[in-house]
Amino acid sequence: MANSLISIQIIPKTKNGESVIPYVDEAIKVIDESGVKYEVHPLETTMEGEFTELMRVIEKMNERMIEMGSSNVISQVKILYQPSGITMGKLTEKYS
């Protein structure tokens, strides 16, 4: 069972003030390619998995933003670390 839930909102600085949507789409693609479980929400994306694995995904997301031409990136992150195990479904089951 996963030991962490991490929600991230990534805000890349674009070259000429253009839309960040293509950058955000690429960041979500990095998550998707990682194979971790995730859910996209309007203001952030939540990932479920092992803490170190999810932090590596965040690192790759930031690196990809720089590769795309962003001069810097703000990553707003919320972390729930629970060594005994946690899932998105467990936290939201009463709302289903």
KOLKOL-622856 format. One record per residue: x, y, z of N, C-alpha, C in turn; residue in three letters; chain. Coordinates in steps of 0.05 Angstrom, whole numbers. Layout:
# residues N
<site><n_c1>X</n_c1><n_c2>Y</n_c2><n_c3>Z</n_c3><ca_c1>X</ca_c1><ca_c2>Y</ca_c2><ca_c3>Z</ca_c3><c_c1>X</c_c1><c_c2>Y</c_c2><c_c3>Z</c_c3><rest>ALA</rest><kette>A</kette></site>
...
# end
This chain:
# residues 96
<site><n_c1>17</n_c1><n_c2>-24</n_c2><n_c3>0</n_c3><ca_c1>0</ca_c1><ca_c2>0</ca_c2><ca_c3>0</ca_c3><c_c1>18</c_c1><c_c2>25</c_c2><c_c3>0</c_c3><rest>MET</rest><kette>A</kette></site>
<site><n_c1>9</n_c1><n_c2>46</n_c2><n_c3>-14</n_c3><ca_c1>23</ca_c1><ca_c2>71</ca_c2><ca_c3>-15</ca_c3><c_c1>26</c_c1><c_c2>83</c_c2><c_c3>13</c_c3><rest>ALA</rest><kette>A</kette></site>
<site><n_c1>48</n_c1><n_c2>98</n_c2><n_c3>17</n_c3><ca_c1>51</ca_c1><ca_c2>111</ca_c2><ca_c3>42</ca_c3><c_c1>48</c_c1><c_c2>141</c_c2><c_c3>41</c_c3><rest>ASN</rest><kette>A</kette></site>
<site><n_c1>42</n_c1><n_c2>151</n_c2><n_c3>16</n_c3><ca_c1>40</ca_c1><ca_c2>180</ca_c2><ca_c3>13</ca_c3><c_c1>19</c_c1><c_c2>189</c_c2><c_c3>-7</c_c3><rest>SER</rest><kette>A</kette></site>
<site><n_c1>7</n_c1><n_c2>212</n_c2><n_c3>-2</n_c3><ca_c1>-9</ca_c1><ca_c2>226</ca_c2><ca_c3>-21</ca_c3><c_c1>5</c_c1><c_c2>253</c_c2><c_c3>-24</c_c3><rest>LEU</rest><kette>A</kette></site>
<site><n_c1>10</n_c1><n_c2>261</n_c2><n_c3>-48</n_c3><ca_c1>22</ca_c1><ca_c2>287</ca_c2><ca_c3>-53</ca_c3><c_c1>6</c_c1><c_c2>302</c_c2><c_c3>-75</c_c3><rest>ILE</rest><kette>A</kette></site>
<site><n_c1>-3</n_c1><n_c2>326</n_c2><n_c3>-68</n_c3><ca_c1>-17</ca_c1><ca_c2>343</ca_c2><ca_c3>-87</ca_c3><c_c1>2</c_c1><c_c2>365</c_c2><c_c3>-95</c_c3><rest>SER</rest><kette>A</kette></site>
<site><n_c1>3</n_c1><n_c2>370</n_c2><n_c3>-121</n_c3><ca_c1>21</ca_c1><ca_c2>390</ca_c2><ca_c3>-132</ca_c3><c_c1>7</c_c1><c_c2>409</c_c2><c_c3>-151</c_c3><rest>ILE</rest><kette>A</kette></site>
<site><n_c1>13</n_c1><n_c2>434</n_c2><n_c3>-149</n_c3><ca_c1>5</ca_c1><ca_c2>454</ca_c2><ca_c3>-168</ca_c3><c_c1>32</c_c1><c_c2>465</c_c2><c_c3>-179</c_c3><rest>GLN</rest><kette>A</kette></site>
<site><n_c1>36</n_c1><n_c2>463</n_c2><n_c3>-205</n_c3><ca_c1>62</ca_c1><ca_c2>472</ca_c2><ca_c3>-216</ca_c3><c_c1>56</c_c1><c_c2>497</c_c2><c_c3>-232</c_c3><rest>ILE</rest><kette>A</kette></site>
<site><n_c1>73</n_c1><n_c2>518</n_c2><n_c3>-227</n_c3><ca_c1>69</ca_c1><ca_c2>544</ca_c2><ca_c3>-239</ca_c3><c_c1>96</c_c1><c_c2>552</c_c2><c_c3>-252</c_c3><rest>ILE</rest><kette>A</kette></site>
<site><n_c1>99</n_c1><n_c2>545</n_c2><n_c3>-278</n_c3><ca_c1>123</ca_c1><ca_c2>553</ca_c2><ca_c3>-292</ca_c3><c_c1>123</c_c1><c_c2>582</c_c2><c_c3>-301</c_c3><rest>PRO</rest><kette>A</kette></site>
<site><n_c1>145</n_c1><n_c2>595</n_c2><n_c3>-300</n_c3><ca_c1>148</ca_c1><ca_c2>622</ca_c2><ca_c3>-312</ca_c3><c_c1>152</c_c1><c_c2>618</c_c2><c_c3>-342</c_c3><rest>LYS</rest><kette>A</kette></site>
<site><n_c1>133</n_c1><n_c2>628</n_c2><n_c3>-358</n_c3><ca_c1>135</ca_c1><ca_c2>625</ca_c2><ca_c3>-387</ca_c3><c_c1>153</c_c1><c_c2>647</c_c2><c_c3>-399</c_c3><rest>THR</rest><kette>A</kette></site>
<site><n_c1>163</n_c1><n_c2>641</n_c2><n_c3>-423</n_c3><ca_c1>182</ca_c1><ca_c2>658</ca_c2><ca_c3>-436</ca_c3><c_c1>172</c_c1><c_c2>687</c_c2><c_c3>-440</c_c3><rest>LYS</rest><kette>A</kette></site>
<site><n_c1>149</n_c1><n_c2>689</n_c2><n_c3>-452</n_c3><ca_c1>138</ca_c1><ca_c2>715</ca_c2><ca_c3>-459</ca_c3><c_c1>110</c_c1><c_c2>719</c_c2><c_c3>-448</c_c3><rest>ASN</rest><kette>A</kette></site>
<site><n_c1>105</n_c1><n_c2>707</n_c2><n_c3>-425</n_c3><ca_c1>79</ca_c1><ca_c2>710</ca_c2><ca_c3>-412</ca_c3><c_c1>57</c_c1><c_c2>695</c_c2><c_c3>-426</c_c3><rest>GLY</rest><kette>A</kette></site>
<site><n_c1>64</n_c1><n_c2>675</n_c2><n_c3>-442</n_c3><ca_c1>43</ca_c1><ca_c2>659</ca_c2><ca_c3>-456</ca_c3><c_c1>30</c_c1><c_c2>640</c_c2><c_c3>-436</c_c3><rest>GLU</rest><kette>A</kette></site>
<site><n_c1>9</n_c1><n_c2>628</n_c2><n_c3>-444</n_c3><ca_c1>-7</ca_c1><ca_c2>610</ca_c2><ca_c3>-427</ca_c3><c_c1>10</c_c1><c_c2>588</c_c2><c_c3>-416</c_c3><rest>SER</rest><kette>A</kette></site>
<site><n_c1>4</n_c1><n_c2>581</n_c2><n_c3>-391</n_c3><ca_c1>19</ca_c1><ca_c2>559</ca_c2><ca_c3>-378</ca_c3><c_c1>6</c_c1><c_c2>532</c_c2><c_c3>-384</c_c3><rest>VAL</rest><kette>A</kette></site>
<site><n_c1>-17</n_c1><n_c2>531</n_c2><n_c3>-397</n_c3><ca_c1>-32</ca_c1><ca_c2>506</ca_c2><ca_c3>-401</ca_c3><c_c1>-15</c_c1><c_c2>485</c_c2><c_c3>-415</c_c3><rest>ILE</rest><kette>A</kette></site>
<site><n_c1>0</n_c1><n_c2>492</n_c2><n_c3>-437</n_c3><ca_c1>17</ca_c1><ca_c2>471</ca_c2><ca_c3>-449</ca_c3><c_c1>38</c_c1><c_c2>460</c_c2><c_c3>-430</c_c3><rest>PRO</rest><kette>A</kette></site>
<site><n_c1>48</n_c1><n_c2>476</n_c2><n_c3>-412</n_c3><ca_c1>67</ca_c1><ca_c2>468</ca_c2><ca_c3>-393</ca_c3><c_c1>54</c_c1><c_c2>449</c_c2><c_c3>-372</c_c3><rest>TYR</rest><kette>A</kette></site>
<site><n_c1>31</n_c1><n_c2>457</n_c2><n_c3>-363</n_c3><ca_c1>16</ca_c1><ca_c2>441</ca_c2><ca_c3>-344</ca_c3><c_c1>9</c_c1><c_c2>414</c_c2><c_c3>-356</c_c3><rest>VAL</rest><kette>A</kette></site>
<site><n_c1>1</n_c1><n_c2>414</n_c2><n_c3>-381</n_c3><ca_c1>-5</ca_c1><ca_c2>389</ca_c2><ca_c3>-395</ca_c3><c_c1>19</c_c1><c_c2>371</c_c2><c_c3>-396</c_c3><rest>ASP</rest><kette>A</kette></site>
<site><n_c1>42</n_c1><n_c2>383</n_c2><n_c3>-401</n_c3><ca_c1>67</ca_c1><ca_c2>367</ca_c2><ca_c3>-402</ca_c3><c_c1>75</c_c1><c_c2>357</c_c2><c_c3>-374</c_c3><rest>GLU</rest><kette>A</kette></site>
<site><n_c1>70</n_c1><n_c2>373</n_c2><n_c3>-353</n_c3><ca_c1>75</ca_c1><ca_c2>364</ca_c2><ca_c3>-326</ca_c3><c_c1>58</c_c1><c_c2>339</c_c2><c_c3>-319</c_c3><rest>ALA</rest><kette>A</kette></site>
<site><n_c1>33</n_c1><n_c2>340</n_c2><n_c3>-327</n_c3><ca_c1>15</ca_c1><ca_c2>318</ca_c2><ca_c3>-323</ca_c3><c_c1>24</c_c1><c_c2>293</c_c2><c_c3>-339</c_c3><rest>ILE</rest><kette>A</kette></site>
<site><n_c1>34</n_c1><n_c2>298</n_c2><n_c3>-362</n_c3><ca_c1>45</ca_c1><ca_c2>276</ca_c2><ca_c3>-379</ca_c3><c_c1>68</c_c1><c_c2>263</c_c2><c_c3>-364</c_c3><rest>LYS</rest><kette>A</kette></site>
<site><n_c1>85</n_c1><n_c2>278</n_c2><n_c3>-351</n_c3><ca_c1>107</ca_c1><ca_c2>267</ca_c2><ca_c3>-335</ca_c3><c_c1>96</c_c1><c_c2>249</c_c2><c_c3>-314</c_c3><rest>VAL</rest><kette>A</kette></site>
<site><n_c1>75</n_c1><n_c2>258</n_c2><n_c3>-300</n_c3><ca_c1>63</ca_c1><ca_c2>241</ca_c2><ca_c3>-279</ca_c3><c_c1>52</c_c1><c_c2>215</c_c2><c_c3>-292</c_c3><rest>ILE</rest><kette>A</kette></site>
<site><n_c1>37</n_c1><n_c2>218</n_c2><n_c3>-314</n_c3><ca_c1>25</ca_c1><ca_c2>195</ca_c2><ca_c3>-327</ca_c3><c_c1>47</c_c1><c_c2>175</c_c2><c_c3>-335</c_c3><rest>ASP</rest><kette>A</kette></site>
<site><n_c1>68</n_c1><n_c2>184</n_c2><n_c3>-346</n_c3><ca_c1>90</ca_c1><ca_c2>166</ca_c2><ca_c3>-355</ca_c3><c_c1>104</c_c1><c_c2>153</c_c2><c_c3>-332</c_c3><rest>GLU</rest><kette>A</kette></site>
<site><n_c1>102</n_c1><n_c2>164</n_c2><n_c3>-308</n_c3><ca_c1>116</ca_c1><ca_c2>152</ca_c2><ca_c3>-285</ca_c3><c_c1>102</c_c1><c_c2>127</c_c2><c_c3>-276</c_c3><rest>SER</rest><kette>A</kette></site>
<site><n_c1>76</n_c1><n_c2>124</n_c2><n_c3>-283</n_c3><ca_c1>61</ca_c1><ca_c2>101</ca_c2><ca_c3>-275</ca_c3><c_c1>48</c_c1><c_c2>102</c_c2><c_c3>-248</c_c3><rest>GLY</rest><kette>A</kette></site>
<site><n_c1>51</n_c1><n_c2>125</n_c2><n_c3>-233</n_c3><ca_c1>38</ca_c1><ca_c2>127</ca_c2><ca_c3>-207</ca_c3><c_c1>9</c_c1><c_c2>133</c_c2><c_c3>-211</c_c3><rest>VAL</rest><kette>A</kette></site>
<site><n_c1>-7</n_c1><n_c2>126</n_c2><n_c3>-191</n_c3><ca_c1>-35</ca_c1><ca_c2>132</ca_c2><ca_c3>-191</ca_c3><c_c1>-38</c_c1><c_c2>162</c_c2><c_c3>-186</c_c3><rest>LYS</rest><kette>A</kette></site>
<site><n_c1>-57</n_c1><n_c2>174</n_c2><n_c3>-201</n_c3><ca_c1>-60</ca_c1><ca_c2>203</ca_c2><ca_c3>-197</ca_c3><c_c1>-88</c_c1><c_c2>211</c_c2><c_c3>-206</c_c3><rest>TYR</rest><kette>A</kette></site>
<site><n_c1>-97</n_c1><n_c2>235</n_c2><n_c3>-196</n_c3><ca_c1>-122</ca_c1><ca_c2>247</ca_c2><ca_c3>-204</ca_c3><c_c1>-117</c_c1><c_c2>276</c_c2><c_c3>-210</c_c3><rest>GLU</rest><kette>A</kette></site>
<site><n_c1>-127</n_c1><n_c2>286</n_c2><n_c3>-232</n_c3><ca_c1>-125</ca_c1><ca_c2>314</ca_c2><ca_c3>-240</ca_c3><c_c1>-149</c_c1><c_c2>329</c_c2><c_c3>-230</c_c3><rest>VAL</rest><kette>A</kette></site>
<site><n_c1>-145</n_c1><n_c2>351</n_c2><n_c3>-216</n_c3><ca_c1>-166</ca_c1><ca_c2>368</ca_c2><ca_c3>-206</ca_c3><c_c1>-162</c_c1><c_c2>396</c_c2><c_c3>-217</c_c3><rest>HIS</rest><kette>A</kette></site>
<site><n_c1>-182</n_c1><n_c2>413</n_c2><n_c3>-215</n_c3><ca_c1>-179</ca_c1><ca_c2>440</ca_c2><ca_c3>-227</ca_c3><c_c1>-155</c_c1><c_c2>456</c_c2><c_c3>-219</c_c3><rest>PRO</rest><kette>A</kette></site>
<site><n_c1>-146</n_c1><n_c2>454</n_c2><n_c3>-194</n_c3><ca_c1>-124</ca_c1><ca_c2>471</ca_c2><ca_c3>-185</ca_c3><c_c1>-99</c_c1><c_c2>456</c_c2><c_c3>-177</c_c3><rest>LEU</rest><kette>A</kette></site>
<site><n_c1>-100</n_c1><n_c2>429</n_c2><n_c3>-178</n_c3><ca_c1>-77</ca_c1><ca_c2>413</ca_c2><ca_c3>-170</ca_c3><c_c1>-81</c_c1><c_c2>384</c_c2><c_c3>-179</c_c3><rest>GLU</rest><kette>A</kette></site>
<site><n_c1>-60</n_c1><n_c2>370</n_c2><n_c3>-179</n_c3><ca_c1>-61</ca_c1><ca_c2>341</ca_c2><ca_c3>-185</ca_c3><c_c1>-51</c_c1><c_c2>326</c_c2><c_c3>-161</c_c3><rest>THR</rest><kette>A</kette></site>
<site><n_c1>-65</n_c1><n_c2>305</n_c2><n_c3>-153</n_c3><ca_c1>-58</ca_c1><ca_c2>289</ca_c2><ca_c3>-130</ca_c3><c_c1>-47</c_c1><c_c2>262</c_c2><c_c3>-139</c_c3><rest>THR</rest><kette>A</kette></site>
<site><n_c1>-24</n_c1><n_c2>255</n_c2><n_c3>-128</n_c3><ca_c1>-11</ca_c1><ca_c2>229</ca_c2><ca_c3>-134</ca_c3><c_c1>-11</c_c1><c_c2>211</c_c2><c_c3>-110</c_c3><rest>MET</rest><kette>A</kette></site>
<site><n_c1>-11</n_c1><n_c2>186</n_c2><n_c3>-114</n_c3><ca_c1>-11</ca_c1><ca_c2>166</ca_c2><ca_c3>-93</ca_c3><c_c1>12</c_c1><c_c2>146</c_c2><c_c3>-98</c_c3><rest>GLU</rest><kette>A</kette></site>
<site><n_c1>28</n_c1><n_c2>142</n_c2><n_c3>-77</n_c3><ca_c1>50</ca_c1><ca_c2>123</ca_c2><ca_c3>-80</ca_c3><c_c1>70</c_c1><c_c2>125</c_c2><c_c3>-57</c_c3><rest>GLY</rest><kette>A</kette></site>
<site><n_c1>94</n_c1><n_c2>115</n_c2><n_c3>-62</n_c3><ca_c1>115</ca_c1><ca_c2>116</ca_c2><ca_c3>-43</ca_c3><c_c1>128</c_c1><c_c2>144</c_c2><c_c3>-43</c_c3><rest>GLU</rest><kette>A</kette></site>
<site><n_c1>133</n_c1><n_c2>155</n_c2><n_c3>-19</n_c3><ca_c1>143</ca_c1><ca_c2>182</ca_c2><ca_c3>-17</ca_c3><c_c1>166</c_c1><c_c2>189</c_c2><c_c3>-35</c_c3><rest>PHE</rest><kette>A</kette></site>
<site><n_c1>187</n_c1><n_c2>172</n_c2><n_c3>-34</n_c3><ca_c1>211</ca_c1><ca_c2>178</ca_c2><ca_c3>-50</ca_c3><c_c1>205</c_c1><c_c2>177</c_c2><c_c3>-80</c_c3><rest>THR</rest><kette>A</kette></site>
<site><n_c1>188</n_c1><n_c2>159</n_c2><n_c3>-88</n_c3><ca_c1>180</ca_c1><ca_c2>157</ca_c2><ca_c3>-117</ca_c3><c_c1>165</c_c1><c_c2>182</c_c2><c_c3>-126</c_c3><rest>GLU</rest><kette>A</kette></site>
<site><n_c1>147</n_c1><n_c2>191</n_c2><n_c3>-109</n_c3><ca_c1>131</ca_c1><ca_c2>215</ca_c2><ca_c3>-116</ca_c3><c_c1>149</c_c1><c_c2>240</c_c2><c_c3>-117</c_c3><rest>LEU</rest><kette>A</kette></site>
<site><n_c1>168</n_c1><n_c2>242</n_c2><n_c3>-99</n_c3><ca_c1>186</ca_c1><ca_c2>265</ca_c2><ca_c3>-99</ca_c3><c_c1>204</c_c1><c_c2>265</c_c2><c_c3>-125</c_c3><rest>MET</rest><kette>A</kette></site>
<site><n_c1>211</n_c1><n_c2>241</n_c2><n_c3>-134</n_c3><ca_c1>226</ca_c1><ca_c2>239</ca_c2><ca_c3>-159</ca_c3><c_c1>209</c_c1><c_c2>249</c_c2><c_c3>-183</c_c3><rest>ARG</rest><kette>A</kette></site>
<site><n_c1>183</n_c1><n_c2>243</n_c2><n_c3>-182</n_c3><ca_c1>165</ca_c1><ca_c2>252</ca_c2><ca_c3>-203</ca_c3><c_c1>164</c_c1><c_c2>282</c_c2><c_c3>-203</c_c3><rest>VAL</rest><kette>A</kette></site>
<site><n_c1>162</n_c1><n_c2>294</n_c2><n_c3>-180</n_c3><ca_c1>161</ca_c1><ca_c2>323</ca_c2><ca_c3>-177</ca_c3><c_c1>187</c_c1><c_c2>335</c_c2><c_c3>-188</c_c3><rest>ILE</rest><kette>A</kette></site>
<site><n_c1>210</n_c1><n_c2>323</n_c2><n_c3>-182</n_c3><ca_c1>235</ca_c1><ca_c2>332</ca_c2><ca_c3>-193</ca_c3><c_c1>235</c_c1><c_c2>331</c_c2><c_c3>-224</c_c3><rest>GLU</rest><kette>A</kette></site>
<site><n_c1>225</n_c1><n_c2>310</n_c2><n_c3>-235</n_c3><ca_c1>224</ca_c1><ca_c2>307</ca_c2><ca_c3>-264</ca_c3><c_c1>205</c_c1><c_c2>328</c_c2><c_c3>-276</c_c3><rest>LYS</rest><kette>A</kette></site>
<site><n_c1>183</n_c1><n_c2>334</n_c2><n_c3>-263</n_c3><ca_c1>164</ca_c1><ca_c2>354</ca_c2><ca_c3>-272</ca_c3><c_c1>178</c_c1><c_c2>381</c_c2><c_c3>-274</c_c3><rest>MET</rest><kette>A</kette></site>
<site><n_c1>192</n_c1><n_c2>388</n_c2><n_c3>-253</n_c3><ca_c1>207</ca_c1><ca_c2>414</ca_c2><ca_c3>-253</ca_c3><c_c1>228</c_c1><c_c2>415</c_c2><c_c3>-275</c_c3><rest>ASN</rest><kette>A</kette></site>
<site><n_c1>243</n_c1><n_c2>393</n_c2><n_c3>-277</n_c3><ca_c1>264</ca_c1><ca_c2>392</ca_c2><ca_c3>-298</ca_c3><c_c1>252</c_c1><c_c2>395</c_c2><c_c3>-326</c_c3><rest>GLU</rest><kette>A</kette></site>
<site><n_c1>229</n_c1><n_c2>383</n_c2><n_c3>-330</n_c3><ca_c1>216</ca_c1><ca_c2>384</ca_c2><ca_c3>-357</ca_c3><c_c1>207</c_c1><c_c2>413</c_c2><c_c3>-363</c_c3><rest>ARG</rest><kette>A</kette></site>
<site><n_c1>197</n_c1><n_c2>427</n_c2><n_c3>-343</n_c3><ca_c1>189</ca_c1><ca_c2>455</ca_c2><ca_c3>-347</ca_c3><c_c1>213</c_c1><c_c2>472</c_c2><c_c3>-356</c_c3><rest>MET</rest><kette>A</kette></site>
<site><n_c1>236</n_c1><n_c2>467</n_c2><n_c3>-344</n_c3><ca_c1>261</ca_c1><ca_c2>482</ca_c2><ca_c3>-353</ca_c3><c_c1>268</c_c1><c_c2>474</c_c2><c_c3>-381</c_c3><rest>ILE</rest><kette>A</kette></site>
<site><n_c1>267</n_c1><n_c2>448</n_c2><n_c3>-387</n_c3><ca_c1>273</ca_c1><ca_c2>439</ca_c2><ca_c3>-415</ca_c3><c_c1>255</c_c1><c_c2>452</c_c2><c_c3>-435</c_c3><rest>GLU</rest><kette>A</kette></site>
<site><n_c1>230</n_c1><n_c2>458</n_c2><n_c3>-427</n_c3><ca_c1>211</ca_c1><ca_c2>471</ca_c2><ca_c3>-445</ca_c3><c_c1>216</c_c1><c_c2>501</c_c2><c_c3>-448</c_c3><rest>MET</rest><kette>A</kette></site>
<site><n_c1>234</n_c1><n_c2>512</n_c2><n_c3>-432</n_c3><ca_c1>241</ca_c1><ca_c2>540</ca_c2><ca_c3>-435</ca_c3><c_c1>233</c_c1><c_c2>557</c_c2><c_c3>-412</c_c3><rest>GLY</rest><kette>A</kette></site>
<site><n_c1>221</n_c1><n_c2>546</n_c2><n_c3>-391</n_c3><ca_c1>214</ca_c1><ca_c2>562</ca_c2><ca_c3>-368</ca_c3><c_c1>240</c_c1><c_c2>569</c_c2><c_c3>-353</c_c3><rest>SER</rest><kette>A</kette></site>
<site><n_c1>242</n_c1><n_c2>594</n_c2><n_c3>-344</n_c3><ca_c1>267</ca_c1><ca_c2>602</ca_c2><ca_c3>-330</ca_c3><c_c1>266</c_c1><c_c2>594</c_c2><c_c3>-300</c_c3><rest>SER</rest><kette>A</kette></site>
<site><n_c1>242</n_c1><n_c2>590</n_c2><n_c3>-290</n_c3><ca_c1>239</ca_c1><ca_c2>580</ca_c2><ca_c3>-262</ca_c3><c_c1>211</c_c1><c_c2>568</c_c2><c_c3>-259</c_c3><rest>ASN</rest><kette>A</kette></site>
<site><n_c1>208</n_c1><n_c2>554</n_c2><n_c3>-237</n_c3><ca_c1>183</ca_c1><ca_c2>540</ca_c2><ca_c3>-232</ca_c3><c_c1>176</c_c1><c_c2>541</c_c2><c_c3>-202</c_c3><rest>VAL</rest><kette>A</kette></site>
<site><n_c1>151</n_c1><n_c2>548</n_c2><n_c3>-197</n_c3><ca_c1>141</ca_c1><ca_c2>546</ca_c2><ca_c3>-169</ca_c3><c_c1>125</c_c1><c_c2>521</c_c2><c_c3>-168</c_c3><rest>ILE</rest><kette>A</kette></site>
<site><n_c1>131</n_c1><n_c2>504</n_c2><n_c3>-148</n_c3><ca_c1>116</ca_c1><ca_c2>479</ca_c2><ca_c3>-143</ca_c3><c_c1>103</c_c1><c_c2>482</c_c2><c_c3>-115</c_c3><rest>SER</rest><kette>A</kette></site>
<site><n_c1>77</n_c1><n_c2>484</n_c2><n_c3>-115</n_c3><ca_c1>63</ca_c1><ca_c2>485</ca_c2><ca_c3>-89</ca_c3><c_c1>55</c_c1><c_c2>456</c_c2><c_c3>-83</c_c3><rest>GLN</rest><kette>A</kette></site>
<site><n_c1>64</n_c1><n_c2>445</n_c2><n_c3>-61</n_c3><ca_c1>61</ca_c1><ca_c2>417</ca_c2><ca_c3>-55</ca_c3><c_c1>48</c_c1><c_c2>413</c_c2><c_c3>-27</c_c3><rest>VAL</rest><kette>A</kette></site>
<site><n_c1>30</n_c1><n_c2>394</n_c2><n_c3>-26</n_c3><ca_c1>18</ca_c1><ca_c2>385</ca_c2><ca_c3>-1</ca_c3><c_c1>24</c_c1><c_c2>356</c_c2><c_c3>2</c_c3><rest>LYS</rest><kette>A</kette></site>
<site><n_c1>34</n_c1><n_c2>348</n_c2><n_c3>25</n_c3><ca_c1>43</ca_c1><ca_c2>320</ca_c2><ca_c3>29</ca_c3><c_c1>28</c_c1><c_c2>308</c_c2><c_c3>53</c_c3><rest>ILE</rest><kette>A</kette></site>
<site><n_c1>17</n_c1><n_c2>284</n_c2><n_c3>49</n_c3><ca_c1>8</ca_c1><ca_c2>268</ca_c2><ca_c3>71</ca_c3><c_c1>26</c_c1><c_c2>243</c_c2><c_c3>71</c_c3><rest>LEU</rest><kette>A</kette></site>
<site><n_c1>42</n_c1><n_c2>240</n_c2><n_c3>91</n_c3><ca_c1>60</ca_c1><ca_c2>217</ca_c2><ca_c3>94</ca_c3><c_c1>49</c_c1><c_c2>200</c_c2><c_c3>117</c_c3><rest>TYR</rest><kette>A</kette></site>
<site><n_c1>42</n_c1><n_c2>176</n_c2><n_c3>111</n_c3><ca_c1>30</ca_c1><ca_c2>158</ca_c2><ca_c3>131</ca_c3><c_c1>43</c_c1><c_c2>130</c_c2><c_c3>127</c_c3><rest>GLN</rest><kette>A</kette></site>
<site><n_c1>64</n_c1><n_c2>124</n_c2><n_c3>142</n_c3><ca_c1>78</ca_c1><ca_c2>99</ca_c2><ca_c3>138</ca_c3><c_c1>60</c_c1><c_c2>74</c_c2><c_c3>139</c_c3><rest>PRO</rest><kette>A</kette></site>
<site><n_c1>38</n_c1><n_c2>75</n_c2><n_c3>154</n_c3><ca_c1>21</ca_c1><ca_c2>52</ca_c2><ca_c3>156</ca_c3><c_c1>4</c_c1><c_c2>47</c_c2><c_c3>131</c_c3><rest>SER</rest><kette>A</kette></site>
<site><n_c1>4</n_c1><n_c2>67</n_c2><n_c3>113</n_c3><ca_c1>-10</ca_c1><ca_c2>64</ca_c2><ca_c3>88</ca_c3><c_c1>-33</c_c1><c_c2>83</c_c2><c_c3>85</c_c3><rest>GLY</rest><kette>A</kette></site>
<site><n_c1>-37</n_c1><n_c2>93</n_c2><n_c3>61</n_c3><ca_c1>-58</ca_c1><ca_c2>112</ca_c2><ca_c3>55</ca_c3><c_c1>-65</c_c1><c_c2>112</c_c2><c_c3>25</c_c3><rest>ILE</rest><kette>A</kette></site>
<site><n_c1>-90</n_c1><n_c2>116</n_c2><n_c3>19</n_c3><ca_c1>-99</ca_c1><ca_c2>118</ca_c2><ca_c3>-9</ca_c3><c_c1>-118</c_c1><c_c2>142</c_c2><c_c3>-12</c_c3><rest>THR</rest><kette>A</kette></site>
<site><n_c1>-121</n_c1><n_c2>151</n_c2><n_c3>-36</n_c3><ca_c1>-140</ca_c1><ca_c2>173</ca_c2><ca_c3>-41</ca_c3><c_c1>-168</c_c1><c_c2>163</c_c2><c_c3>-34</c_c3><rest>MET</rest><kette>A</kette></site>
<site><n_c1>-174</n_c1><n_c2>139</n_c2><n_c3>-42</n_c3><ca_c1>-200</ca_c1><ca_c2>128</ca_c2><ca_c3>-36</ca_c3><c_c1>-207</c_c1><c_c2>126</c_c2><c_c3>-7</c_c3><rest>GLY</rest><kette>A</kette></site>
<site><n_c1>-187</n_c1><n_c2>120</n_c2><n_c3>9</n_c3><ca_c1>-192</ca_c1><ca_c2>118</ca_c2><ca_c3>38</ca_c3><c_c1>-199</c_c1><c_c2>145</c_c2><c_c3>50</c_c3><rest>LYS</rest><kette>A</kette></site>
<site><n_c1>-187</n_c1><n_c2>166</n_c2><n_c3>40</n_c3><ca_c1>-192</ca_c1><ca_c2>193</ca_c2><ca_c3>50</ca_c3><c_c1>-220</c_c1><c_c2>203</c_c2><c_c3>41</c_c3><rest>LEU</rest><kette>A</kette></site>
<site><n_c1>-229</n_c1><n_c2>194</n_c2><n_c3>18</n_c3><ca_c1>-254</ca_c1><ca_c2>205</ca_c2><ca_c3>7</ca_c3><c_c1>-277</c_c1><c_c2>185</c_c2><c_c3>7</c_c3><rest>THR</rest><kette>A</kette></site>
<site><n_c1>-274</n_c1><n_c2>161</n_c2><n_c3>19</n_c3><ca_c1>-294</ca_c1><ca_c2>141</ca_c2><ca_c3>16</ca_c3><c_c1>-322</c_c1><c_c2>150</c_c2><c_c3>27</c_c3><rest>GLU</rest><kette>A</kette></site>
<site><n_c1>-323</n_c1><n_c2>166</n_c2><n_c3>47</n_c3><ca_c1>-349</ca_c1><ca_c2>174</ca_c2><ca_c3>57</ca_c3><c_c1>-364</c_c1><c_c2>193</c_c2><c_c3>38</c_c3><rest>LYS</rest><kette>A</kette></site>
<site><n_c1>-350</n_c1><n_c2>203</n_c2><n_c3>18</n_c3><ca_c1>-363</ca_c1><ca_c2>221</ca_c2><ca_c3>-1</ca_c3><c_c1>-372</c_c1><c_c2>207</c_c2><c_c3>-26</c_c3><rest>TYR</rest><kette>A</kette></site>
<site><n_c1>-365</n_c1><n_c2>182</n_c2><n_c3>-29</n_c3><ca_c1>-371</ca_c1><ca_c2>166</ca_c2><ca_c3>-53</ca_c3><c_c1>-400</c_c1><c_c2>155</c_c2><c_c3>-52</c_c3><rest>SER</rest><kette>A</kette></site>
# end
